């Protein structure tokens, strides 16, 4: 590509600086150079009319020079609708509009004075569009007046496709390396076998050597490694996955495994399903994560909440009964007083008993408040002190 850039640049330099009387005279003298150039090029005059359309550009665009010369339509070779080419913009000296006219960045050439260049995709070029490095340079007369412009194109489509494929390969390689760091399995529904990687065997507390290889049947995996309480669940999940026509391709499942050392672990599997045109699953794989710590913490929190609710219910019962007794007794004493009956020793004793009952209720309330404060967040220090002392 660099050789063709040099050729294109050389032609542009000659056109731009060769001491000729007019652009048409320049075209005539450089006709052999342009026609023999492997670089697609066209030249337009100050009125934006095409004065040269070389053979390479004919082959690229499918538009002959006879059709194009004299027209103002060089855009037809590159764009689906009418618009100014870079050469048109340079003739109009409308450089301020370059950013809004091109998605790609148009930069000033470091080798050609007054030239601008860029790399962009042209959807109409070729059969399926093409990537071009394109350069446009204004042509001036001896007085410095712009009398035309030449635009050249270097096809970099193959290079861009190579870069794209290289990028895909790099991503696949990175994905493969990333998978190697994860607990990973691949399942073939035809043979009914899993293929585990070393990380997954580490998760199971064993190794491929100990288990006789990297392949294991679905029954062998469920029987030897899945927790007894989760075995039916996993069987139903696998059966549904292999028989379902559901278009879903990604799912998550969680189950417990029994490591070889007897330890119970929780794993989360992100499962990818691959189907054929009929919707049948032809392959599946899963990336597995050890979530034991998180799951145990969640279960501990659930258990803690259950104990707390149980305590709240019990505390409420302990408060309800004595409060009803105190209320009944106090109503009785107030009735005696309202009737004008003399407060006797029995009444005083009854009041003292209710005072003790209230003291016990207060202690029960403080105990309840301590439990609530300890189980909740958002209490200020002053609130904590008021509720628990």
C-alpha positions as a LaTeX table, in Angstrom:
\begin{tabular}{lrrr}
\hline
Residue & $x$ (\AA) & $y$ (\AA) & $z$ (\AA) \\
\hline
Unk1 & 0.00 & 0.00 & 0.00 \\
Unk2 & 2.84 & 2.42 & 0.75 \\
Unk3 & 4.21 & 2.12 & $-2.80$ \\
Unk4 & 0.84 & 3.02 & $-4.26$ \\
Unk5 & 0.55 & 5.95 & $-1.87$ \\
Unk6 & 3.90 & 7.21 & $-3.14$ \\
Unk7 & 2.76 & 6.84 & $-6.76$ \\
Unk8 & $-0.49$ & 8.66 & $-6.02$ \\
Unk9 & 1.37 & 11.40 & $-4.18$ \\
Unk10 & 3.87 & 11.79 & $-7.00$ \\
Unk11 & 1.09 & 12.29 & $-9.51$ \\
Unk12 & $-0.59$ & 14.82 & $-7.24$ \\
Unk13 & 2.65 & 16.73 & $-6.73$ \\
Unk14 & 3.32 & 16.92 & $-10.47$ \\
Unk15 & $-0.21$ & 18.13 & $-11.13$ \\
Unk16 & $-0.05$ & 20.65 & $-8.32$ \\
Unk17 & 3.33 & 22.19 & $-9.06$ \\
Unk18 & 4.30 & 21.52 & $-12.69$ \\
Unk19 & 4.40 & 24.92 & $-14.46$ \\
Unk20 & 1.53 & 24.41 & $-16.92$ \\
Unk21 & $-0.83$ & 26.96 & $-18.37$ \\
Unk22 & $-4.07$ & 25.18 & $-17.48$ \\
Unk23 & $-5.45$ & 22.11 & $-15.83$ \\
Unk24 & $-6.48$ & 20.60 & $-19.19$ \\
Unk25 & $-2.92$ & 21.00 & $-20.45$ \\
Unk26 & $-1.69$ & 19.28 & $-17.27$ \\
Unk27 & $-4.14$ & 16.47 & $-17.88$ \\
Unk28 & $-2.88$ & 15.96 & $-21.45$ \\
Unk29 & 0.79 & 15.85 & $-20.43$ \\
Unk30 & 0.15 & 13.50 & $-17.48$ \\
Unk31 & $-2.35$ & 11.23 & $-19.22$ \\
Unk32 & 0.16 & 8.39 & $-19.58$ \\
Unk33 & 1.14 & 8.60 & $-15.91$ \\
Unk34 & $-2.45$ & 8.61 & $-14.70$ \\
Unk35 & $-3.70$ & 5.89 & $-17.03$ \\
Unk36 & $-0.83$ & 3.61 & $-16.08$ \\
Unk37 & $-1.20$ & 4.24 & $-12.36$ \\
Unk38 & $-2.52$ & 1.34 & $-10.25$ \\
Unk39 & $-4.11$ & 3.96 & $-8.00$ \\
Unk40 & $-7.70$ & 5.05 & $-8.82$ \\
Unk41 & $-7.60$ & 8.81 & $-9.46$ \\
Unk42 & $-9.77$ & 11.56 & $-10.85$ \\
Unk43 & $-9.21$ & 15.24 & $-11.55$ \\
Unk44 & $-11.82$ & 17.99 & $-11.47$ \\
Unk45 & $-11.47$ & 21.58 & $-12.63$ \\
Unk46 & $-12.46$ & 24.78 & $-10.84$ \\
Unk47 & $-16.06$ & 24.28 & $-12.00$ \\
Unk48 & $-16.11$ & 20.83 & $-10.39$ \\
Unk49 & $-16.23$ & 19.09 & $-13.77$ \\
Unk50 & $-14.35$ & 15.83 & $-14.17$ \\
Unk51 & $-11.43$ & 16.27 & $-16.60$ \\
Unk52 & $-9.66$ & 12.96 & $-15.91$ \\
Unk53 & $-10.94$ & 9.54 & $-14.81$ \\
Unk54 & $-8.18$ & 6.92 & $-15.04$ \\
Unk55 & $-8.42$ & 3.27 & $-15.98$ \\
Unk56 & $-7.98$ & 2.02 & $-12.40$ \\
Unk57 & $-10.97$ & 4.10 & $-11.33$ \\
Unk58 & $-12.98$ & 2.74 & $-14.27$ \\
Unk59 & $-12.31$ & $-0.81$ & $-13.11$ \\
Unk60 & $-13.09$ & 0.02 & $-9.50$ \\
Unk61 & $-16.32$ & 1.92 & $-10.11$ \\
Unk62 & $-17.65$ & 0.24 & $-13.25$ \\
Unk63 & $-18.11$ & 3.75 & $-14.66$ \\
Unk64 & $-16.18$ & 4.61 & $-17.83$ \\
Unk65 & $-14.22$ & 7.78 & $-18.37$ \\
Unk66 & $-16.49$ & 8.59 & $-21.33$ \\
Unk67 & $-19.49$ & 8.62 & $-18.97$ \\
Unk68 & $-17.80$ & 10.68 & $-16.30$ \\
Unk69 & $-15.63$ & 13.29 & $-18.07$ \\
Unk70 & $-17.46$ & 16.60 & $-18.28$ \\
Unk71 & $-19.89$ & 15.69 & $-15.48$ \\
Unk72 & $-19.96$ & 16.90 & $-11.91$ \\
Unk73 & $-20.71$ & 13.45 & $-10.52$ \\
Unk74 & $-17.50$ & 11.81 & $-9.24$ \\
Unk75 & $-19.44$ & 10.94 & $-6.09$ \\
Unk76 & $-21.28$ & 8.18 & $-8.01$ \\
Unk77 & $-18.25$ & 5.89 & $-7.71$ \\
Unk78 & $-18.18$ & 6.05 & $-3.93$ \\
Unk79 & $-21.44$ & 7.20 & $-2.34$ \\
Unk80 & $-25.07$ & 6.06 & $-2.62$ \\
Unk81 & $-26.35$ & 9.64 & $-2.88$ \\
Unk82 & $-25.10$ & 12.94 & $-4.21$ \\
Unk83 & $-22.54$ & 14.71 & $-2.07$ \\
Unk84 & $-19.29$ & 16.64 & $-2.35$ \\
Unk85 & $-16.05$ & 14.70 & $-2.64$ \\
Unk86 & $-12.97$ & 15.78 & $-0.75$ \\
Unk87 & $-11.65$ & 17.31 & $-4.00$ \\
Unk88 & $-14.87$ & 19.39 & $-4.33$ \\
Unk89 & $-14.46$ & 20.69 & $-0.78$ \\
Unk90 & $-10.84$ & 21.73 & $-1.39$ \\
Unk91 & $-11.82$ & 23.63 & $-4.55$ \\
Unk92 & $-14.48$ & 25.51 & $-2.58$ \\
Unk93 & $-11.96$ & 25.97 & 0.25 \\
Unk94 & $-14.75$ & 24.89 & 2.60 \\
Unk95 & $-12.44$ & 23.19 & 5.10 \\
Unk96 & $-14.53$ & 24.19 & 8.13 \\
Unk97 & $-17.23$ & 21.71 & 7.08 \\
Unk98 & $-14.90$ & 18.66 & 6.92 \\
Unk99 & $-15.76$ & 17.33 & 10.42 \\
Unk100 & $-19.50$ & 17.30 & 9.69 \\
Unk101 & $-19.13$ & 15.77 & 6.22 \\
Unk102 & $-17.00$ & 12.76 & 7.23 \\
Unk103 & $-17.34$ & 10.35 & 10.11 \\
Unk104 & $-13.64$ & 9.55 & 9.89 \\
Unk105 & $-11.08$ & 12.16 & 10.83 \\
Unk106 & $-9.73$ & 14.21 & 7.90 \\
Unk107 & $-6.15$ & 15.26 & 8.58 \\
Unk108 & $-3.77$ & 17.60 & 6.84 \\
Unk109 & $-1.11$ & 15.76 & 4.87 \\
Unk110 & 2.43 & 15.92 & 6.22 \\
Unk111 & 3.96 & 15.32 & 2.76 \\
Unk112 & 1.80 & 17.33 & 0.33 \\
Unk113 & 1.22 & 21.02 & 0.85 \\
Unk114 & $-2.48$ & 21.84 & 0.96 \\
Unk115 & $-3.50$ & 18.17 & 0.76 \\
Unk116 & $-5.88$ & 16.37 & 3.10 \\
Unk117 & $-6.25$ & 12.64 & 3.66 \\
Unk118 & $-8.16$ & 10.04 & 5.63 \\
Unk119 & $-9.16$ & 6.39 & 5.88 \\
Unk120 & $-12.84$ & 5.55 & 5.50 \\
Unk121 & $-15.31$ & 2.92 & 4.36 \\
Unk122 & $-17.07$ & 3.55 & 1.04 \\
Unk123 & $-20.25$ & 1.43 & 0.88 \\
Unk124 & $-20.74$ & 1.75 & $-2.88$ \\
Unk125 & $-17.21$ & 0.88 & $-3.96$ \\
Unk126 & $-16.66$ & $-2.68$ & $-5.16$ \\
Unk127 & $-19.18$ & $-5.47$ & $-4.60$ \\
Unk128 & $-19.53$ & $-5.11$ & $-0.84$ \\
Unk129 & $-17.99$ & $-1.72$ & $-0.16$ \\
Unk130 & $-14.31$ & $-0.97$ & 0.35 \\
Unk131 & $-11.88$ & 0.72 & 2.71 \\
Unk132 & $-9.81$ & 3.45 & 1.06 \\
Unk133 & $-6.96$ & 5.63 & 2.18 \\
Unk134 & $-7.81$ & 8.71 & 0.11 \\
Unk135 & $-5.93$ & 11.91 & $-0.55$ \\
Unk136 & $-7.06$ & 15.13 & $-2.24$ \\
Unk137 & $-4.78$ & 18.02 & $-3.18$ \\
Unk138 & $-5.72$ & 21.33 & $-4.83$ \\
Unk139 & $-4.08$ & 22.31 & $-8.12$ \\
Unk140 & $-2.99$ & 25.95 & $-8.36$ \\
Unk141 & $-1.67$ & 28.12 & $-11.18$ \\
Unk142 & 1.40 & 30.35 & $-10.91$ \\
Unk143 & $-0.64$ & 33.05 & $-9.18$ \\
Unk144 & $-1.79$ & 30.57 & $-6.54$ \\
Unk145 & $-5.38$ & 30.42 & $-7.76$ \\
Unk146 & $-7.03$ & 27.02 & $-7.42$ \\
Unk147 & $-7.79$ & 25.68 & $-10.91$ \\
Unk148 & $-8.73$ & 22.12 & $-9.94$ \\
Unk149 & $-8.04$ & 19.23 & $-7.62$ \\
Unk150 & $-6.94$ & 15.62 & $-7.84$ \\
Unk151 & $-8.19$ & 12.86 & $-5.58$ \\
Unk152 & $-6.49$ & 9.45 & $-5.22$ \\
Unk153 & $-7.58$ & 6.23 & $-3.55$ \\
Unk154 & $-5.57$ & 3.35 & $-2.14$ \\
Unk155 & $-7.63$ & 0.21 & $-1.51$ \\
Unk156 & $-6.92$ & $-1.10$ & 2.01 \\
Unk157 & $-9.92$ & $-3.45$ & 2.20 \\
Unk158 & $-7.86$ & $-6.64$ & 2.42 \\
Unk159 & $-5.70$ & $-5.12$ & 5.11 \\
Unk160 & $-8.76$ & $-4.02$ & 7.12 \\
Unk161 & $-10.29$ & $-7.49$ & 6.75 \\
Unk162 & $-7.03$ & $-9.02$ & 7.90 \\
Unk163 & $-6.99$ & $-6.67$ & 10.90 \\
Unk164 & $-10.61$ & $-7.62$ & 11.63 \\
Unk165 & $-9.82$ & $-11.34$ & 11.48 \\
Unk166 & $-6.74$ & $-10.74$ & 13.59 \\
Unk167 & $-8.90$ & $-8.93$ & 16.13 \\
Unk168 & $-11.37$ & $-11.84$ & 16.17 \\
Unk169 & $-8.51$ & $-14.29$ & 16.67 \\
Unk170 & $-7.12$ & $-12.15$ & 19.47 \\
Unk171 & $-10.53$ & $-12.04$ & 21.17 \\
Unk172 & $-10.94$ & $-15.82$ & 20.79 \\
Unk173 & $-7.47$ & $-16.34$ & 22.21 \\
Unk174 & $-8.18$ & $-14.03$ & 25.13 \\
Unk175 & $-11.50$ & $-15.81$ & 25.73 \\
Unk176 & $-9.74$ & $-19.18$ & 25.65 \\
Unk177 & $-7.11$ & $-17.97$ & 28.10 \\
Unk178 & $-9.84$ & $-16.51$ & 30.30 \\
Unk179 & $-11.80$ & $-19.77$ & 30.21 \\
Unk180 & $-8.67$ & $-21.62$ & 31.24 \\
Unk181 & $-8.72$ & $-19.58$ & 34.44 \\
Unk182 & $-12.35$ & $-20.56$ & 35.17 \\
Unk183 & $-14.11$ & $-23.72$ & 36.24 \\
Unk184 & $-15.45$ & $-24.71$ & 32.84 \\
Unk185 & $-17.30$ & $-27.65$ & 31.33 \\
Unk186 & $-18.54$ & $-28.60$ & 27.87 \\
Unk187 & $-21.47$ & $-30.98$ & 27.34 \\
Unk188 & $-22.26$ & $-33.13$ & 24.30 \\
Unk189 & $-25.95$ & $-34.20$ & 24.38 \\
Unk190 & $-25.33$ & $-36.96$ & 21.80 \\
Unk191 & $-22.79$ & $-38.83$ & 23.94 \\
Unk192 & $-24.23$ & $-37.53$ & 27.20 \\
Unk193 & $-20.75$ & $-36.65$ & 28.43 \\
Unk194 & $-19.24$ & $-33.65$ & 30.15 \\
Unk195 & $-15.70$ & $-32.49$ & 29.45 \\
Unk196 & $-14.28$ & $-30.73$ & 32.51 \\
Unk197 & $-11.20$ & $-28.54$ & 32.61 \\
Unk198 & $-8.67$ & $-28.68$ & 35.44 \\
Unk199 & $-10.23$ & $-25.72$ & 37.24 \\
Unk200 & $-13.56$ & $-27.49$ & 37.45 \\
Unk201 & $-11.91$ & $-30.62$ & 38.80 \\
Unk202 & $-10.19$ & $-28.40$ & 41.39 \\
Unk203 & $-13.63$ & $-27.12$ & 42.34 \\
Unk204 & $-14.72$ & $-30.73$ & 42.85 \\
Unk205 & $-11.67$ & $-31.41$ & 45.01 \\
Unk206 & $-10.16$ & $-33.91$ & 42.60 \\
Unk207 & $-8.25$ & $-34.13$ & 39.31 \\
Unk208 & $-8.59$ & $-35.58$ & 35.82 \\
Unk209 & $-5.90$ & $-38.13$ & 36.59 \\
Unk210 & $-7.76$ & $-39.36$ & 39.66 \\
Unk211 & $-11.09$ & $-39.54$ & 37.80 \\
Unk212 & $-9.65$ & $-41.33$ & 34.78 \\
Unk213 & $-9.71$ & $-38.46$ & 32.30 \\
Unk214 & $-11.45$ & $-35.21$ & 31.46 \\
Unk215 & $-14.69$ & $-36.84$ & 30.28 \\
Unk216 & $-17.47$ & $-37.99$ & 32.58 \\
Unk217 & $-21.06$ & $-39.04$ & 31.88 \\
Unk218 & $-23.95$ & $-36.95$ & 33.11 \\
Unk219 & $-25.06$ & $-39.81$ & 35.41 \\
Unk220 & $-21.53$ & $-40.12$ & 36.74 \\
Unk221 & $-21.35$ & $-36.42$ & 37.52 \\
Unk222 & $-24.75$ & $-36.33$ & 39.25 \\
Unk223 & $-24.15$ & $-39.55$ & 41.20 \\
Unk224 & $-20.60$ & $-38.74$ & 42.33 \\
Unk225 & $-20.54$ & $-35.00$ & 42.79 \\
Unk226 & $-24.02$ & $-33.45$ & 43.05 \\
Unk227 & $-25.48$ & $-33.16$ & 46.55 \\
Unk228 & $-28.21$ & $-35.82$ & 47.08 \\
Unk229 & $-30.85$ & $-33.15$ & 47.75 \\
Unk230 & $-30.11$ & $-31.47$ & 44.39 \\
Unk231 & $-29.75$ & $-34.53$ & 42.15 \\
Unk232 & $-33.37$ & $-34.62$ & 40.97 \\
Unk233 & $-33.25$ & $-30.91$ & 40.27 \\
Unk234 & $-30.15$ & $-31.25$ & 38.08 \\
Unk235 & $-31.64$ & $-34.23$ & 36.24 \\
Unk236 & $-34.79$ & $-32.23$ & 35.47 \\
Unk237 & $-32.74$ & $-29.21$ & 34.34 \\
Unk238 & $-30.65$ & $-31.35$ & 31.98 \\
Unk239 & $-33.71$ & $-33.15$ & 30.63 \\
Unk240 & $-35.53$ & $-29.88$ & 29.99 \\
Unk241 & $-32.48$ & $-28.33$ & 28.35 \\
Unk242 & $-31.95$ & $-31.23$ & 25.94 \\
Unk243 & $-35.61$ & $-31.58$ & 24.95 \\
Unk244 & $-36.86$ & $-27.99$ & 24.98 \\
Unk245 & $-37.31$ & $-25.98$ & 21.79 \\
Unk246 & $-37.19$ & $-22.75$ & 23.74 \\
Unk247 & $-34.98$ & $-20.25$ & 21.87 \\
Unk248 & $-33.29$ & $-19.18$ & 25.10 \\
Unk249 & $-29.54$ & $-19.65$ & 24.77 \\
Unk250 & $-28.21$ & $-18.45$ & 28.14 \\
Unk251 & $-29.38$ & $-19.48$ & 31.58 \\
Unk252 & $-28.09$ & $-19.72$ & 35.12 \\
Unk253 & $-28.44$ & $-22.54$ & 37.61 \\
Unk254 & $-27.28$ & $-23.05$ & 41.14 \\
Unk255 & $-26.74$ & $-26.32$ & 42.97 \\
Unk256 & $-24.66$ & $-27.92$ & 45.68 \\
Unk257 & $-21.79$ & $-30.26$ & 45.02 \\
Unk258 & $-20.05$ & $-32.78$ & 47.26 \\
Unk259 & $-16.31$ & $-32.48$ & 46.96 \\
Unk260 & $-14.17$ & $-35.57$ & 47.23 \\
Unk261 & $-13.23$ & $-34.50$ & 50.76 \\
Unk262 & $-16.94$ & $-34.47$ & 51.71 \\
Unk263 & $-17.23$ & $-30.69$ & 51.92 \\
Unk264 & $-20.44$ & $-29.16$ & 50.58 \\
Unk265 & $-20.02$ & $-26.27$ & 48.17 \\
Unk266 & $-22.46$ & $-24.09$ & 46.28 \\
Unk267 & $-21.74$ & $-23.36$ & 42.61 \\
Unk268 & $-23.42$ & $-21.08$ & 40.10 \\
Unk269 & $-23.24$ & $-22.15$ & 36.45 \\
Unk270 & $-23.78$ & $-19.73$ & 33.59 \\
Unk271 & $-24.87$ & $-22.08$ & 30.82 \\
Unk272 & $-24.71$ & $-21.37$ & 27.07 \\
Unk273 & $-26.85$ & $-23.51$ & 24.75 \\
Unk274 & $-26.01$ & $-23.97$ & 21.06 \\
Unk275 & $-28.86$ & $-25.05$ & 18.77 \\
Unk276 & $-29.09$ & $-26.13$ & 15.14 \\
Unk277 & $-31.62$ & $-24.78$ & 12.63 \\
Unk278 & $-34.27$ & $-27.22$ & 13.91 \\
Unk279 & $-33.85$ & $-25.92$ & 17.45 \\
Unk280 & $-32.11$ & $-29.02$ & 18.78 \\
Unk281 & $-29.29$ & $-28.46$ & 21.25 \\
Unk282 & $-26.06$ & $-29.68$ & 19.71 \\
Unk283 & $-23.75$ & $-28.49$ & 22.47 \\
Unk284 & $-23.70$ & $-26.60$ & 25.73 \\
Unk285 & $-21.04$ & $-25.24$ & 28.02 \\
Unk286 & $-20.94$ & $-23.61$ & 31.39 \\
Unk287 & $-18.70$ & $-21.30$ & 33.36 \\
Unk288 & $-18.93$ & $-22.17$ & 37.04 \\
Unk289 & $-18.30$ & $-19.99$ & 40.05 \\
Unk290 & $-17.84$ & $-21.05$ & 43.64 \\
Unk291 & $-20.44$ & $-19.05$ & 45.59 \\
Unk292 & $-20.18$ & $-21.00$ & 48.84 \\
Unk293 & $-19.17$ & $-18.05$ & 51.03 \\
Unk294 & $-21.86$ & $-15.81$ & 49.61 \\
Unk295 & $-24.54$ & $-18.46$ & 49.80 \\
Unk296 & $-23.65$ & $-19.44$ & 53.38 \\
Unk297 & $-23.71$ & $-15.77$ & 54.37 \\
Unk298 & $-27.17$ & $-15.43$ & 52.79 \\
Unk299 & $-28.41$ & $-18.55$ & 54.58 \\
Unk300 & $-26.94$ & $-17.30$ & 57.89 \\
Unk301 & $-28.75$ & $-14.00$ & 57.39 \\
Unk302 & $-32.01$ & $-15.82$ & 56.68 \\
Unk303 & $-31.54$ & $-17.94$ & 59.81 \\
Unk304 & $-30.68$ & $-14.85$ & 61.84 \\
Unk305 & $-33.80$ & $-13.07$ & 60.61 \\
Unk306 & $-35.91$ & $-16.13$ & 61.47 \\
Unk307 & $-34.48$ & $-16.23$ & 65.01 \\
Unk308 & $-35.07$ & $-12.52$ & 65.39 \\
Unk309 & $-38.70$ & $-12.80$ & 64.29 \\
Unk310 & $-39.18$ & $-15.71$ & 66.68 \\
Unk311 & $-37.73$ & $-13.61$ & 69.51 \\
Unk312 & $-40.00$ & $-10.69$ & 68.62 \\
Unk313 & $-43.07$ & $-12.94$ & 68.72 \\
Unk314 & $-42.06$ & $-14.43$ & 72.08 \\
Unk315 & $-41.27$ & $-11.00$ & 73.54 \\
Unk316 & $-44.62$ & $-9.68$ & 72.37 \\
Unk317 & $-46.40$ & $-12.53$ & 74.15 \\
Unk318 & $-44.37$ & $-11.94$ & 77.32 \\
Unk319 & $-45.40$ & $-8.28$ & 77.28 \\
Unk320 & $-49.03$ & $-8.80$ & 76.38 \\
Unk321 & $-50.04$ & $-11.04$ & 79.29 \\
Unk322 & $-48.65$ & $-8.94$ & 82.20 \\
Unk323 & $-49.91$ & $-5.74$ & 80.63 \\
Unk324 & $-53.44$ & $-7.15$ & 80.56 \\
Unk325 & $-53.15$ & $-8.16$ & 84.23 \\
Unk326 & $-51.84$ & $-4.71$ & 85.23 \\
Unk327 & $-54.61$ & $-3.03$ & 83.25 \\
Unk328 & $-57.31$ & $-5.18$ & 84.92 \\
Unk329 & $-55.97$ & $-4.57$ & 88.43 \\
Unk330 & $-55.57$ & $-0.84$ & 87.96 \\
Unk331 & $-59.12$ & $-0.55$ & 86.61 \\
Unk332 & $-60.34$ & $-2.34$ & 89.75 \\
Unk333 & $-58.44$ & 0.03 & 92.09 \\
Unk334 & $-59.65$ & 3.11 & 90.19 \\
Unk335 & $-63.22$ & 1.80 & 90.51 \\
Unk336 & $-62.86$ & 1.48 & 94.28 \\
Unk337 & $-61.59$ & 5.04 & 94.51 \\
Unk338 & $-64.36$ & 6.38 & 92.26 \\
Unk339 & $-66.95$ & 4.74 & 94.50 \\
Unk340 & $-65.45$ & 6.52 & 97.52 \\
Unk341 & $-64.30$ & 3.36 & 99.17 \\
Unk342 & $-61.48$ & 3.74 & 101.65 \\
Unk343 & $-58.06$ & 2.70 & 100.39 \\
Unk344 & $-57.22$ & $-0.27$ & 102.55 \\
Unk345 & $-54.12$ & $-2.36$ & 102.98 \\
Unk346 & $-55.21$ & $-4.80$ & 100.28 \\
Unk347 & $-55.48$ & $-1.95$ & 97.79 \\
Unk348 & $-52.01$ & $-0.65$ & 98.63 \\
Unk349 & $-50.60$ & $-4.15$ & 98.28 \\
Unk350 & $-52.30$ & $-4.47$ & 94.90 \\
Unk351 & $-50.74$ & $-1.21$ & 93.73 \\
Unk352 & $-47.28$ & $-2.30$ & 94.89 \\
Unk353 & $-47.66$ & $-5.54$ & 92.98 \\
Unk354 & $-48.57$ & $-3.62$ & 89.81 \\
Unk355 & $-45.53$ & $-1.37$ & 90.27 \\
Unk356 & $-43.35$ & $-4.53$ & 90.27 \\
Unk357 & $-45.18$ & $-5.83$ & 87.24 \\
Unk358 & $-44.56$ & $-2.55$ & 85.42 \\
Unk359 & $-40.86$ & $-2.71$ & 86.36 \\
Unk360 & $-40.67$ & $-6.21$ & 84.86 \\
Unk361 & $-42.46$ & $-5.03$ & 81.74 \\
Unk362 & $-39.97$ & $-2.17$ & 81.43 \\
Unk363 & $-37.08$ & $-4.65$ & 81.62 \\
Unk364 & $-38.73$ & $-6.79$ & 78.95 \\
Unk365 & $-39.17$ & $-3.73$ & 76.71 \\
Unk366 & $-35.49$ & $-2.76$ & 77.13 \\
Unk367 & $-34.48$ & $-6.33$ & 76.27 \\
Unk368 & $-36.66$ & $-6.17$ & 73.17 \\
Unk369 & $-35.23$ & $-2.76$ & 72.20 \\
Unk370 & $-31.68$ & $-4.08$ & 72.55 \\
Unk371 & $-32.49$ & $-6.90$ & 70.15 \\
Unk372 & $-34.06$ & $-4.48$ & 67.65 \\
Unk373 & $-31.18$ & $-1.99$ & 67.85 \\
Unk374 & $-28.62$ & $-4.79$ & 67.48 \\
Unk375 & $-30.38$ & $-6.19$ & 64.44 \\
Unk376 & $-31.00$ & $-2.92$ & 62.65 \\
Unk377 & $-29.04$ & 0.04 & 61.37 \\
Unk378 & $-29.77$ & 3.73 & 61.32 \\
Unk379 & $-30.22$ & 4.37 & 65.06 \\
Unk380 & $-28.31$ & 7.36 & 66.43 \\
Unk381 & $-26.30$ & 6.97 & 69.61 \\
Unk382 & $-28.83$ & 9.08 & 71.51 \\
Unk383 & $-31.69$ & 6.87 & 70.28 \\
Unk384 & $-29.81$ & 3.72 & 71.23 \\
Unk385 & $-29.19$ & 5.06 & 74.74 \\
Unk386 & $-32.84$ & 6.11 & 75.17 \\
Unk387 & $-34.20$ & 2.77 & 73.99 \\
Unk388 & $-31.82$ & 0.46 & 75.87 \\
Unk389 & $-31.28$ & 2.13 & 79.26 \\
\hline
\end{tabular}
